[in-house]
Amino acid sequence: MATLTTTITEEITLNGSDRGSTNTLSVGSVTQIFNRIVACPSGQDTTIANFQAAVNTSDGALKIADAKYIRVSNLSSDDVAMSLQVSLAENGTADSSASVLLGAGTSFILGGVDAGIAVSDANADIIVAGSLKDLESIIIDGHGSNAVNIEVFVAS
């Protein structure tokens, strides 16, 4: 088993004062890595990661209980919409979605996704940790006129 170490550093001097910071995260007991750059065509939805109860449940599935760290990076100069497909029934089938803008050159990081996400349409309620659901997949919406390159990195 290995330990994944990630470091995020922000460097800025504002009004003569250093306001940057560095944060380091160590993720232990990593036995698998899923890493690829996906060329997502314009005008198409592209599934870049699929999380299921077991790796043999569907083609290319990652075992949801093992995923400890997920990073999605937009390597292109165009913004894209990223959809986090949620399985509210926790049965491996998406029945809800949360979408975020993944700006050009930016990254989005998640910890574990087994009971790690939820959405609320009614009253914008805050959902407590014990009520979170499973992330079923991550989809890139190629809505722009250009194809985009997206990197996905999962440590399990």
C-alpha positions, 0 to 999 in steps of 0.5 A: 500500500502507498500514501498519496500526498497532494499539496495545494499552494496559493501564492499572492502578495496583497498590499505588500503582505504575503497572503498565500497558503499551502495545504497538504493532504496525505491519503493512506492505504492507496492500492489503485490509481485511475488516471486518464486524459479524456478528449471530450467532444463538443456537443456531447456528454462524456462520462469520465468516471463511473462508481459502482459497488464492484468493478465488475458491475459495469464497464470501466467501473471504479469500486465506490467504497475504495475511492478516497480521492478524486480530482478532475482538471480542465486542461483546456481554455474553454469552460465546461459544465461538470455533472455529478450524477448522484444515486439517491437510492444508492443502487448504482443508478443515477437519479439526481444531478448536481452541476458545477462550472469547471473553468478553464485550467481549474480543478475540482477535488472530492474525498470519498464518494461512498455516501459522500454527496447529496442534492436538495431541490426543496427549500435548499436544505443542508444535508447532514453527513449521515444522510449523504448518498453515493456518487454514481458518475462524473459527466462532462457536458461538452456544450461549447464549440470546441472539444476539451481535454479533461484529466481525471485522477482517482486514488483508491 
